[in-house]
Amino acid sequence: MDLLLPRLVGFPSPSDQEANLSDRVYDTQIRSLLQILNTTPTRLLLETLEDESGLLDVLDPAINTIPYLYTLLAHVAALQEEYNQLHGNQAPRPCPIDVHSALWEDAVNFVERFDARQIRYAGPEWRSLLELMAKSARSDGKAIIAIHPIRTAILRLDPECTTFTSNHLLFAELCLETRSFRDALPIIEHDILEFPTSGSQAQRLPSNLRQPSSGYITASSGHSAILTAQDHLKYHLFTAMLYMGLKRWDRALEFLEYVIETTTTSQLSNIMVDGYKKWILVHLIYNGKVPALPKTVSYSTSKLLSTLAKPYEAMASAFSSGSYSRFFAEASVGQQIWNADKNAGLVKQAATHHQRFAVLNLSKTFSTVPLSYLESRGLPSDEKTLLSMLPSANNNSIVAPRTLPTFTISRPQHSLSPSSSSSSSSPRSTLSSEVEPILTFSSPSMPTSPPDAAWEKASLEEMERRVRSTAEVAKRIRAFDNTISLNTHYVNMVATNRKAKELQAADGANSTGRNNQNASDDMDFDMEDIDEDMMADF
């Protein structure tokens, strides 16, 4: 051990940290360190020094990132071997790392302090540690304690969090299991722009600090398990469900559309069908109606989705009819279906929002309505219930687009019968001896009051998010254009196309020349005479 330790802490040396090594030199030195670690027996990493301290006590995860990580995993492997000897089998240890042990604290300390540049060279080991931490927390029944470490590790490796990995999917699953919706935001707020590839970007040096994350998170770097189309769909479905938990219906709809718009040449996956069912329910909650599917969804896919989600479409039709009895009947008949699909909670919320939209739909006919009229239609008529239907700073359960109408409740000197916004259909106003509150509707384009502070803050945050997202996409497009322009296949294609255009232009010129020669033979005058006459003018 005394001979091994100097080799493990030799990179980066204090002089290396001050010298700001070039990418090439850094790459060479860290690969030499990896070769030492990969050829070192695991038992040596578990030995103690003369003062009885272990490597985890003397190594600094912020400086000696890779040796520290290898030593951590060596301790986990030793626990697994001990478990196998005790139970006489090769089954995985149920809890790889005891969440109450010092080893767990060492793992948490590592993910919070590792060097992000060094960890680019230890992808499989880094991912293995995250998966072990998730498994350990789940085995102990405390999956929530793995969320913060895994989120920290993902963001420290890729601060922009735009390259999709299997760790994103693992993190989203943990957040759903523990209903930690808000804890998921630092990851899911970043739009996925790239996937691990094995192309020209994968040939760059991982030590290059000026490249996007897709340059060092590649198909061969080991930071992600092998990804499939199903993983991509599951992540976007899980992200949509996390936004549903936060009642951010607009963002949930974005991710559900990613799911149902996925191009498929074979049978639909269950994930797409589940996404379509949730897409219907979220639209009912957020917009009060279900629009046509996006045009990017093929005709055959839309027909299959419609066939497989008939009960949901029937309930949406009943919702749009405005009849609560019809909607309630559809919702009751399909109760077993909603439970089996785990959508009963969304259906319950849709039922809650049905009366809100029934009240708002009265604005299509009336401009003012007495509360007694709402009661006669079987709608809520008490002021507290009606006010709870409006978005406000104190009511985050109602999040609605600003395109919907709104209303205010007032107490005039005399109550009025329902008065239509159209004079031709307006019933007579009748004076009443009692002062009755009335509901006054306002168009979204002509609000009766300025938007509240909560809505303005939310709108500003959403606008800033979209600006950041657009800027990031533009940055990635420029980087992608630059990568393509340096690709040999692209250069050869451009050269081939240019040569083909030159040959085509030459053929056209020859053809034009022959035609011009034939025409000049028919002329009865000499072009040289014209040239001489033109020169004579000067």
Rosetta blueprint (number, residue, H / E / L):
1 M L
2 D L
3 L L
4 L H
5 L H
6 P H
7 R H
8 L H
9 V L
10 G L
11 F L
12 P L
13 S L
14 P H
15 S H
16 D H
17 Q H
18 E H
19 A H
20 N L
21 L L
22 S L
23 D H
24 R H
25 V H
26 Y H
27 D H
28 T H
29 Q H
30 I H
31 R H
32 S H
33 L H
34 L H
35 Q H
36 I H
37 L H
38 N H
39 T L
40 T L
41 P L
42 T H
43 R H
44 L H
45 L H
46 L H
47 E L
48 T L
49 L L
50 E L
51 D L
52 E L
53 S L
54 G L
55 L H
56 L H
57 D H
58 V H
59 L L
60 D L
61 P L
62 A L
63 I L
64 N L
65 T H
66 I H
67 P H
68 Y H
69 L H
70 Y H
71 T H
72 L H
73 L H
74 A H
75 H H
76 V H
77 A H
78 A H
79 L H
80 Q H
81 E H
82 E H
83 Y H
84 N H
85 Q H
86 L H
87 H H
88 G L
89 N L
90 Q L
91 A L
92 P L
93 R L
94 P L
95 C L
96 P L
97 I L
98 D L
99 V L
100 H L
101 S L
102 A H
103 L H
104 W H
105 E H
106 D H
107 A H
108 V H
109 N H
110 F H
111 V H
112 E H
113 R H
114 F L
115 D L
116 A L
117 R L
118 Q H
119 I H
120 R H
121 Y H
122 A L
123 G H
124 P H
125 E H
126 W H
127 R H
128 S H
129 L H
130 L H
131 E H
132 L H
133 M H
134 A H
135 K H
136 S H
137 A H
138 R H
139 S H
140 D L
141 G L
142 K L
143 A H
144 I H
145 I H
146 A H
147 I H
148 H H
149 P H
150 I H
151 R H
152 T H
153 A H
154 I H
155 L H
156 R H
157 L H
158 D L
159 P L
160 E L
161 C L
162 T L
163 T E
164 F L
165 T L
166 S H
167 N H
168 H H
169 L H
170 L H
171 F H
172 A H
173 E H
174 L H
175 C H
176 L H
177 E H
178 T L
179 R L
180 S L
181 F L
182 R H
183 D H
184 A H
185 L H
186 P H
187 I H
188 I H
189 E L
190 H L
191 D L
192 I L
193 L L
194 E E
195 F L
196 P L
197 T L
198 S L
199 G L
200 S H
201 Q H
202 A H
203 Q H
204 R L
205 L L
206 P L
207 S L
208 N L
209 L L
210 R L
211 Q L
212 P L
213 S H
214 S H
215 G H
216 Y L
217 I L
218 T L
219 A L
220 S L
221 S L
222 G L
223 H L
224 S L
225 A L
226 I L
227 L L
228 T L
229 A H
230 Q H
231 D H
232 H H
233 L H
234 K H
235 Y H
236 H H
237 L H
238 F H
239 T H
240 A H
241 M H
242 L H
243 Y H
244 M H
245 G H
246 L L
247 K L
248 R L
249 W H
250 D H
251 R H
252 A H
253 L H
254 E H
255 F H
256 L H
257 E H
258 Y H
259 V H
260 I H
261 E L
262 T L
263 T L
264 T L
265 T L
266 S L
267 Q L
268 L L
269 S L
270 N H
271 I H
272 M H
273 V H
274 D H
275 G H
276 Y H
277 K H
278 K H
279 W H
280 I H
281 L H
282 V H
283 H H
284 L H
285 I H
286 Y H
287 N L
288 G L
289 K L
290 V L
291 P L
292 A L
293 L L
294 P L
295 K L
296 T L
297 V L
298 S L
299 Y H
300 S H
301 T H
302 S H
303 K H
304 L H
305 L H
306 S H
307 T H
308 L H
309 A L
310 K H
311 P H
312 Y H
313 E H
314 A H
315 M H
316 A H
317 S H
318 A H
319 F H
320 S H
321 S H
322 G L
323 S L
324 Y H
325 S H
326 R H
327 F H
328 F H
329 A H
330 E H
331 A H
332 S H
333 V H
334 G L
335 Q H
336 Q H
337 I H
338 W H
339 N H
340 A H
341 D L
342 K L
343 N L
344 A H
345 G H
346 L H
347 V H
348 K H
349 Q H
350 A H
351 A H
352 T H
353 H H
354 H H
355 Q H
356 R H
357 F H
358 A H
359 V H
360 L H
361 N H
362 L H
363 S H
364 K H
365 T L
366 F E
367 S E
368 T E
369 V E
370 P E
371 L H
372 S H
373 Y H
374 L H
375 E H
376 S H
377 R L
378 G L
379 L L
380 P L
381 S L
382 D L
383 E H
384 K H
385 T H
386 L H
387 L H
388 S L
389 M L
390 L L
391 P L
392 S E
393 A L
394 N L
395 N E
396 N L
397 S L
398 I L
399 V L
400 A L
401 P L
402 R L
403 T L
404 L L
405 P L
406 T E
407 F E
408 T E
409 I E
410 S E
411 R L
412 P L
413 Q L
414 H L
415 S L
416 L L
417 S L
418 P L
419 S E
420 S E
421 S L
422 S L
423 S H
424 S H
425 S H
426 S L
427 P L
428 R L
429 S L
430 T L
431 L L
432 S L
433 S L
434 E L
435 V L
436 E L
437 P L
438 I E
439 L E
440 T E
441 F E
442 S E
443 S L
444 P L
445 S L
446 M L
447 P L
448 T L
449 S L
450 P L
451 P L
452 D L
453 A H
454 A H
455 W H
456 E H
457 K H
458 A H
459 S H
460 L H
461 E H
462 E H
463 M H
464 E H
465 R H
466 R H
467 V H
468 R H
469 S H
470 T H
471 A H
472 E H
473 V H
474 A H
475 K H
476 R H
477 I H
478 R H
479 A H
480 F H
481 D H
482 N H
483 T H
484 I H
485 S H
486 L L
487 N L
488 T H
489 H H
490 Y H
491 V H
492 N H
493 M H
494 V H
495 A H
496 T H
497 N H
498 R H
499 K H
500 A H
501 K H
502 E H
503 L H
504 Q H
505 A H
506 A H
507 D H
508 G H
509 A H
510 N H
511 S H
512 T H
513 G H
514 R H
515 N H
516 N H
517 Q H
518 N H
519 A H
520 S H
521 D H
522 D L
523 M L
524 D L
525 F L
526 D L
527 M H
528 E H
529 D H
530 I H
531 D H
532 E H
533 D H
534 M H
535 M H
536 A H
537 D L
538 F L
